[in-house]
Amino acid sequence: MLKNFVVAATLAFSAFSLANVAVIVHPSNSAALSQDDLNKIYMGRSKSFADGKAAEAVNLADSVAARADFDQKALGRSSSQMKAYWSKLVFTGKGTPPKELGSEQEVLDYVANTPGAIGYVSASAVNDKVKVALSLN
C-alpha cells in the first residue's frame, strides 16, 4: 500500500512540475519580449527591456515548483546551476541576482504594482492585474 502511495505521489508531483510557466510584466509594459531578452535579463546581462525601459527581474524562492521549471525552460539550466552562476558573480562583485519572493501571489502583487517588474508564475496562477509577456511550455 505504501508503495502505491509513493508511486501516485511521484506521478502527481511529476505532472505538477511540468506545468506551463507564464512570464509576467506590469500591464503598462508594451515592450516585446523574446526568449533571448528574457535570458539576458535573468542572467544579469541586461537591465532593460527591448524598448530601453528599465527591467527589474524577480525570482520565486527555490521552494516553489515554478522556479525549477522557469530555470530549465527559460534559462536552460537547473536551479542548482543558476545558484552556482549567481554565487560566482556575487563573489567576484560582478552581479546581483534578481530579488526573490516567497510565493506566486507575492510575485503577482509585486509585478502588478511595479511598472518595470518582470516575473513568472505557473500559468494557472495568472490574474487580470498583470500581463503575460511570454508563455513557456
C-alpha positions in Angstrom: 0.0 0.0 0.0 2.8 2.4 0.8 4.5 1.6 -2.5 1.3 2.5 -4.4 1.1 5.8 -2.5 4.7 6.6 -3.3 4.1 5.9 -7.0 1.0 8.0 -7.1 2.7 10.9 -5.3 5.6 10.8 -7.6 3.4 10.8 -10.7 1.3 13.7 -9.3 4.5 15.7 -8.5 5.9 15.0 -12.0 2.7 16.2 -13.6 2.7 19.3 -11.4 6.3 20.1 -12.1 5.7 20.1 -15.8 3.2 22.9 -15.6 3.4 25.8 -18.0 5.1 28.9 -16.8 3.9 32.4 -17.6 6.4 35.3 -17.7 4.5 38.3 -16.5 5.0 42.1 -16.6 3.2 45.2 -15.4 0.1 45.9 -17.6 1.6 49.2 -18.9 4.6 47.4 -20.3 4.3 47.3 -24.1 7.8 46.0 -24.9 8.1 42.9 -27.0 9.9 40.1 -25.1 11.8 37.3 -26.8 13.3 34.2 -25.2 16.7 35.8 -25.7 15.6 39.1 -24.0 14.3 37.0 -21.0 17.6 35.1 -20.8 19.7 38.3 -20.8 17.5 39.9 -18.1 17.6 36.9 -15.8 21.3 36.1 -16.3 22.1 39.8 -15.4 23.4 40.7 -18.9 20.7 43.3 -19.5 18.9 45.7 -17.1 16.3 46.8 -19.7 13.6 45.7 -22.0 14.0 45.9 -25.8 12.3 49.3 -25.8 15.0 50.7 -23.4 12.9 50.9 -20.3 14.4 49.5 -17.1 13.6 45.9 -16.2 13.5 44.7 -12.6 13.5 40.9 -12.5 12.1 39.0 -9.6 12.5 35.2 -8.9 10.4 32.8 -7.0 12.0 31.1 -4.0 13.7 27.8 -4.6 10.9 26.0 -2.7 8.3 27.0 -5.3 7.9 24.4 -8.1 7.6 27.0 -10.9 11.2 28.2 -10.1 12.8 25.0 -11.3 10.5 24.9 -14.4 11.4 28.5 -15.2 15.2 28.0 -14.7 15.1 24.9 -17.0 12.7 26.3 -19.7 13.8 29.9 -19.8 17.5 29.7 -18.9 18.3 26.1 -19.9 19.9 25.4 -16.6 18.9 23.7 -13.4 18.2 25.7 -10.3 21.5 24.5 -8.7 23.4 25.6 -11.8 21.7 29.0 -11.5 22.6 29.2 -7.8 26.2 28.5 -8.7 26.2 31.0 -11.5 24.9 33.8 -9.2 27.2 32.8 -6.4 30.2 33.3 -8.6 29.0 36.7 -9.9 28.2 37.9 -6.4 31.6 36.7 -5.0 33.5 38.5 -7.8 31.4 41.6 -7.4 30.1 41.3 -11.0 26.4 41.0 -10.3 23.4 40.8 -8.1 20.8 38.1 -8.6 17.1 39.0 -9.0 15.1 39.7 -5.9 13.5 36.5 -4.5 9.9 36.4 -3.4 8.4 33.6 -1.4 5.2 32.8 -3.4 3.5 33.2 -6.7 1.0 35.6 -5.1 3.9 37.8 -3.9 5.3 37.8 -7.5 1.8 38.7 -8.9 1.4 41.5 -6.4 4.9 42.9 -6.9 4.7 42.9 -10.7 1.2 44.4 -10.7 2.4 47.3 -8.5 5.9 47.9 -10.1 5.9 49.2 -13.7 9.4 47.9 -14.6 9.0 44.5 -12.9 9.2 41.2 -14.7 8.5 37.9 -13.0 7.0 34.4 -13.6 4.3 32.2 -12.1 2.6 29.0 -13.1 0.2 29.7 -15.9 -2.8 28.7 -13.8 -1.9 31.5 -11.2 -2.1 34.4 -13.7 -4.7 37.1 -12.9 -6.0 40.2 -14.6 -3.7 42.5 -12.7 -0.6 41.5 -14.8 0.2 41.0 -18.4 1.5 37.7 -19.8 4.6 38.6 -21.9 5.7 35.1 -22.8 4.5 31.5 -22.2 7.0 28.8 -21.5 5.7 25.3 -22.2 
